[in-house]
Amino acid sequence: MSAENESSDAEDILSEFKKTHEIESPEEEQLSEPQAEVEPQAEVEPQAEVEPQAEVEPQAEVEPERPEQIHDLIIMGTKPIMSYVSAILGKLASLPIVTIAGRGRRITQAIDVSQMIVKRMKDVGYEISDVRISSDLLKSKDGRERPVSKIEIDIKKL
């Protein structure tokens, strides 16, 4: 009899499972119906298609600006001189003009780098095309404005 009770218990469990499964199914169908109602509201999308076309035109204008870059600026800092020389030579391989900028104590370093490129790379053919000297007013740590000398040296390939 215990086997009969076990089968009846199993049948009871299956029947309860079927009842709960049947109850969940109509709820899922009801949930899917409102989702179908939401989709027709998304028919406003043809207006959104017009906007990306307007966006494509400005992007086309942005792309030509990149190839127009004819020079780059290298600012002298605390790295060794040869790291700046190699960076400038790398830039000169792809650009016609590279500007070396030095301010304050770094003016001598900017001049040294430019001379290393021009004099040691005679075979390649680099020359100094322009030199600009100016001064900037900078605030020091004590709050005073002080003039700081600045040099910019343009190097180009012959």
VOZALO-551377 format. One line per 5 residues: number of its first residue (from 1); for each residue z, y, x of N, C-alpha, C. Coordinates in Angstrom, 2 decimals, decimal comma. Example, Ala and Ser with C-alpha at 12.3 -4.5 7.8 and 13.67 -1.06 7.14 Angstrom:
BEGIN
1 = 7,80/-5,69/13,19/7,80/-4,50/12,30/7,80/-3,30/13,20 | 7,08/-2,25/12,85/7,14/-1,06/13,67/7,87/0,03/12,90
! end
This chain:
BEGIN
1 = 0,00/-1,18/0,80/0,00/0,00/0,00/0,00/1,25/0,85 | 0,56/1,10/2,01/0,58/2,27/2,87/-0,85/2,66/3,27 | -1,75/1,68/3,39/-3,14/1,98/3,71/-3,79/2,74/2,57 | -3,43/2,37/1,34/-3,98/3,09/0,19/-3,45/4,51/0,15 | -2,16/4,69/0,52/-1,58/6,03/0,53/-2,25/6,90/1,61
6 = -2,55/6,27/2,76/-3,19/7,02/3,84/-4,58/7,46/3,42 | -5,33/6,60/2,77/-6,67/6,98/2,33/-6,59/8,05/1,27 | -5,61/7,99/0,44/-5,48/9,02/-0,59/-5,07/10,34/0,06 | -4,23/10,25/1,10/-3,87/11,47/1,83/-5,11/12,07/2,49 | -5,94/11,22/3,08/-7,16/11,69/3,72/-8,10/12,30/2,70
11 = -8,17/11,66/1,54/-9,01/12,21/0,48/-8,48/13,55/0,00 | -7,16/13,65/-0,08/-6,54/14,92/-0,49/-6,86/16,03/0,53 | -6,77/15,68/1,79/-7,05/16,67/2,84/-8,51/17,09/2,79 | -9,42/16,12/2,60/-10,84/16,45/2,52/-11,14/17,30/1,29 | -10,51/16,98/0,19/-10,76/17,77/-1,02/-10,23/19,19/-0,85
16 = -9,09/19,33/-0,20/-8,55/20,67/0,05/-9,47/21,45/1,00 | -10,00/20,75/2,00/-10,90/21,40/2,94/-12,17/21,87/2,23 | -12,70/21,01/1,34/-13,90/21,37/0,60/-13,64/22,57/-0,30 | -12,45/22,61/-0,90/-12,12/23,74/-1,78/-12,04/25,04/-0,98 | -11,40/24,98/0,17/-11,29/26,20/0,98/-12,65/26,59/1,55
21 = -13,46/25,60/1,87/-14,79/25,89/2,39/-15,67/26,50/1,31 | -15,55/26,02/0,10/-16,33/26,57/-1,01/-15,88/27,99/-1,32 | -14,62/28,28/-1,17/-14,12/29,62/-1,44/-14,61/30,60/-0,38 | -14,67/30,15/0,86/-15,13/31,02/1,94/-16,62/31,29/1,84 | -17,40/30,36/1,37/-18,84/30,53/1,30/-19,24/31,69/0,38
26 = -18,68/31,82/-0,83/-19,07/32,95/-1,66/-18,68/34,29/-1,02 | -17,58/34,33/-0,31/-17,20/35,58/0,35/-18,21/35,94/1,43 | -18,69/34,94/2,16/-19,67/35,20/3,19/-20,96/35,69/2,58 | -21,34/35,12/1,43/-22,54/35,57/0,76/-22,37/37,01/0,28 | -21,19/37,34/-0,20/-20,94/38,69/-0,66/-20,99/39,66/0,52
31 = -20,50/39,23/1,65/-20,53/40,09/2,81/-21,96/40,28/3,31 | -22,78/39,25/3,19/-24,13/39,38/3,67/-24,96/40,29/2,76 | -24,63/40,35/1,47/-25,37/41,22/0,57/-25,19/42,70/0,92 | -23,98/43,18/1,19/-23,86/44,59/1,57/-24,58/44,89/2,89 | -24,65/43,91/3,78/-25,38/44,14/5,02/-26,86/44,34/4,71
36 = -27,36/43,62/3,75/-28,75/43,79/3,37/-28,95/45,17/2,75 | -27,97/45,70/2,07/-28,08/47,03/1,48/-28,04/48,11/2,56 | -27,36/47,86/3,64/-27,27/48,84/4,72/-28,61/48,95/5,44 | -29,33/47,87/5,57/-30,59/47,87/6,29/-31,64/48,77/5,65 | -31,81/48,81/4,31/-32,80/49,72/3,75/-32,48/51,19/4,04
41 = -31,23/51,52/4,26/-30,88/52,89/4,58/-31,37/53,27/5,97 | -31,65/52,30/6,80/-32,11/52,56/8,16/-33,61/52,84/8,19 | -34,25/53,03/7,03/-35,67/53,33/6,97/-35,98/54,74/7,44 | -35,00/55,50/7,81/-35,18/56,86/8,29/-35,69/56,84/9,73 | -35,84/55,68/10,33/-36,23/55,52/11,72/-37,58/56,13/12,08
46 = -38,59/56,22/11,20/-39,84/56,85/11,62/-39,65/58,28/12,14 | -38,65/58,99/11,67/-38,37/60,32/12,19/-37,87/60,22/13,62 | -37,10/59,18/13,90/-36,58/59,00/15,26/-37,72/58,67/16,22 | -38,79/58,06/15,74/-39,93/57,74/16,59/-40,64/59,00/17,05 | -40,61/60,04/16,26/-41,26/61,29/16,63/-40,50/61,96/17,78
51 = -39,17/61,87/17,77/-38,35/62,50/18,79/-38,59/61,92/20,19 | -38,69/60,58/20,37/-38,93/60,08/21,72/-40,26/60,57/22,30 | -41,25/60,82/21,46/-42,51/61,34/21,97/-42,30/62,72/22,56 | -41,43/63,52/21,94/-41,14/64,84/22,47/-40,36/64,71/23,78 | -39,55/63,68/23,92/-38,77/63,48/25,13/-39,65/63,02/26,28
56 = -40,72/62,33/25,99/-41,60/61,81/27,04/-42,27/62,96/27,78 | -42,64/64,01/27,08/-43,32/65,13/27,72/-42,45/65,82/28,77 | -41,15/66,14/28,49/-40,34/66,75/29,55/-40,13/65,83/30,74 | -40,06/64,52/30,50/-39,88/63,60/31,61/-41,10/63,62/32,52 | -42,27/63,80/31,93/-43,48/63,88/32,73/-43,45/65,12/33,61
61 = -42,81/66,19/33,14/-42,70/67,41/33,93/-41,70/67,23/35,07 | -40,66/66,42/34,87/-39,64/66,23/35,89/-40,19/65,42/37,06 | -41,01/64,44/36,80/-41,51/63,56/37,85/-42,34/64,28/38,92 | -43,21/65,23/38,58/-43,97/65,89/39,64/-43,12/66,73/40,58 | -41,92/67,13/40,16/-41,07/67,94/41,01/-40,61/67,17/42,25
66 = -40,40/65,90/42,13/-39,93/65,10/43,26/-40,93/65,07/44,42 | -42,21/64,80/44,17/-43,15/64,79/45,29/-43,35/66,17/45,93 | -43,01/67,24/45,23/-43,18/68,58/45,76/-42,16/68,93/46,82 | -41,17/68,09/47,05/-40,16/68,37/48,06/-40,84/68,35/49,43 | -40,82/69,51/50,09/-41,50/69,61/51,37/-40,54/69,73/52,54
71 = -39,25/69,96/52,26/-38,29/70,03/53,35/-36,92/69,54/52,89 | -36,09/69,25/53,87/-34,74/68,77/53,60/-33,78/69,52/54,50 | -32,51/69,57/54,11/-31,50/70,31/54,85/-30,48/69,34/55,44 | -30,24/69,44/56,73/-29,22/68,66/57,41/-28,16/69,65/57,90 | -26,92/69,47/57,46/-25,84/70,37/57,83/-25,01/69,71/58,92
76 = -24,77/70,43/59,99/-24,00/69,91/61,12/-22,53/69,76/60,74 | -21,96/68,66/61,21/-20,56/68,37/60,95/-19,90/67,83/62,20 | -19,02/66,86/62,02/-18,23/66,34/63,14/-18,78/65,04/63,73 | -19,88/64,54/63,22/-20,44/63,30/63,75/-21,05/63,54/65,13 | -21,30/62,48/65,88/-21,96/62,63/67,18/-23,38/63,20/67,03
81 = -23,83/63,88/68,05/-25,13/64,56/68,00/-26,27/63,58/67,74 | -26,22/62,42/68,35/-27,32/61,46/68,20/-27,46/60,95/66,77 | -26,40/60,94/66,01/-26,53/60,52/64,61/-27,34/61,55/63,82 | -27,19/62,83/64,15/-27,99/63,87/63,50/-29,44/63,81/63,97 | -29,65/63,54/65,24/-31,01/63,43/65,77/-31,75/62,29/65,07
86 = -31,11/61,15/64,94/-31,78/60,02/64,28/-32,01/60,30/62,79 | -31,08/60,98/62,14/-31,26/61,31/60,73/-32,42/62,28/60,54 | -32,53/63,25/61,41/-33,62/64,23/61,31/-34,96/63,58/61,61 | -35,01/62,72/62,61/-36,27/62,02/62,91/-36,69/61,14/61,74 | -35,74/60,52/61,07/-36,05/59,72/59,89/-36,61/60,57/58,76
91 = -36,04/61,75/58,57/-36,53/62,66/57,53/-37,91/63,20/57,88 | -38,13/63,52/59,16/-39,43/64,06/59,58/-40,55/63,04/59,44 | -40,21/61,76/59,38/-41,23/60,74/59,19/-41,85/60,83/57,80 | -41,08/61,32/56,82/-41,59/61,38/55,45/-41,79/62,80/54,93 | -41,18/63,78/55,57/-41,29/65,17/55,12/-41,89/66,03/56,22
96 = -42,62/67,09/55,85/-43,21/67,93/56,88/-42,22/68,86/57,59 | -41,16/69,29/56,89/-40,20/70,23/57,47/-38,77/69,76/57,20 | -37,93/69,86/58,22/-36,50/69,58/58,07/-35,74/70,78/58,63 | -34,74/71,25/57,87/-33,93/72,39/58,29/-32,59/71,90/58,80 | -32,22/72,38/59,99/-30,92/72,07/60,58/-30,05/73,30/60,38
101 = -28,87/73,14/59,78/-27,98/74,27/59,52/-26,66/74,05/60,24 | -26,18/75,12/60,87/-24,89/75,08/61,54/-24,14/76,37/61,27 | -22,83/76,26/61,07/-22,01/77,43/60,79/-20,83/77,46/61,74 | -20,51/78,64/62,23/-19,34/78,79/63,10/-19,49/78,04/64,40 | -18,54/77,16/64,69/-18,56/76,40/65,94/-19,70/75,39/65,99
106 = -20,29/75,08/64,87/-21,36/74,08/64,81/-22,74/74,66/65,11 | -22,80/75,96/65,38/-24,08/76,58/65,73/-24,63/75,97/67,01 | -23,79/75,81/68,01/-24,25/75,24/69,29/-24,72/73,80/69,10 | -24,05/73,07/68,22/-24,46/71,68/67,96/-25,83/71,67/67,27 | -26,07/72,59/66,34/-27,37/72,66/65,67/-28,48/72,97/66,68
111 = -28,20/73,88/67,61/-29,19/74,22/68,64/-29,43/73,02/69,55 | -28,37/72,33/69,95/-28,52/71,15/70,81/-29,38/70,07/70,14 | -29,13/69,83/68,86/-29,90/68,82/68,13/-31,37/69,22/68,06 | -31,63/70,48/67,76/-33,03/70,92/67,67/-33,74/70,80/69,01 | -33,06/71,12/70,09/-33,67/71,04/71,41/-33,89/69,59/71,84
116 = -32,98/68,70/71,46/-33,18/67,28/71,78/-34,42/66,75/71,09 | -34,64/67,16/69,86/-35,80/66,68/69,12/-37,08/67,27/69,70 | -37,08/68,57/69,96/-38,30/69,23/70,43/-38,65/68,83/71,86 | -37,68/68,82/72,76/-37,98/68,57/74,17/-38,09/67,09/74,52 | -37,27/66,25/73,92/-37,31/64,83/74,27/-38,36/64,07/73,49
121 = -38,86/64,65/72,42/-39,88/63,99/71,61/-41,22/64,72/71,75 | -41,56/65,13/72,96/-42,81/65,86/73,19/-44,03/65,04/72,79 | -43,97/63,74/73,05/-45,11/62,87/72,74/-45,39/62,83/71,24 | -44,36/62,90/70,43/-44,53/62,83/68,98/-45,06/64,17/68,47 | -44,59/65,27/69,03/-45,11/66,58/68,68/-44,35/67,29/67,59
126 = -43,11/67,63/67,85/-42,33/68,43/66,91/-42,15/69,82/67,50 | -42,08/70,82/66,62/-41,85/72,18/67,08/-40,92/72,92/66,13 | -40,30/73,97/66,64/-39,44/74,82/65,81/-40,35/75,83/65,13 | -40,38/75,80/63,81/-41,27/76,69/63,09/-40,59/77,99/62,68 | -39,27/77,97/62,46/-38,57/79,17/62,02/-37,09/79,06/62,38
131 = -36,49/80,21/62,70/-35,06/80,28/62,96/-34,51/81,45/62,15 | -33,47/81,19/61,38/-32,83/82,24/60,58/-31,37/82,34/60,98 | -30,92/83,56/61,24/-29,53/83,81/61,62/-28,93/84,73/60,57 | -27,74/84,38/60,09/-27,06/85,21/59,09/-25,56/85,01/59,22 | -24,82/85,65/58,34/-23,37/85,43/58,32/-22,91/85,35/56,87
136 = -21,90/84,53/56,64/-21,32/84,34/55,32/-19,88/84,80/55,35 | -19,39/85,30/54,23/-17,98/85,64/54,11/-17,25/84,44/53,54 | -16,31/83,91/54,30/-15,53/82,75/53,86/-14,06/83,12/53,83 | -13,34/82,53/52,87/-11,90/82,75/52,82/-11,22/81,77/53,76 | -10,36/82,30/54,61/-9,62/81,44/55,53/-8,38/80,90/54,84
141 = -7,64/80,08/55,55/-6,43/79,47/54,97/-5,38/80,51/54,61 | -5,37/81,62/55,33/-4,38/82,66/55,03/-4,84/83,60/53,92 | -6,02/83,37/53,33/-6,49/84,14/52,19/-7,39/85,31/52,54 | -7,62/85,56/53,80/-8,49/86,66/54,21/-9,95/86,23/54,19 | -10,83/87,18/53,90/-12,26/86,90/54,00/-12,72/87,25/55,40
146 = -13,40/86,31/56,02/-13,87/86,51/57,40/-15,36/86,20/57,47 | -16,07/86,96/58,27/-17,49/86,64/58,45/-17,65/85,44/59,38 | -18,50/84,51/58,97/-18,79/83,32/59,78/-20,29/83,29/60,02 | -20,68/83,21/61,27/-22,10/83,19/61,62/-22,74/81,87/61,19 | -24,03/81,94/60,89/-24,76/80,78/60,39/-26,16/80,79/61,00
151 = -26,66/79,60/61,34/-28,02/79,48/61,86/-28,73/78,36/61,11 | -30,01/78,59/60,82/-30,85/77,58/60,19/-32,11/77,46/61,04 | -32,41/76,25/61,46/-33,56/76,00/62,33/-34,49/75,04/61,61 | -35,74/75,48/61,39/-36,74/74,63/60,75/-37,54/73,91/61,83 | -37,63/72,60/61,70/-38,43/71,80/62,63/-39,55/71,15/61,83
156 = -40,76/71,23/62,37/-41,90/70,60/61,69/-42,71/69,80/62,69 | -43,49/68,90/62,13/-44,35/68,06/62,96/-45,67/68,80/63,19 | -46,18/68,73/64,41/-47,45/69,40/64,73/-48,62/68,77/64,02
! end
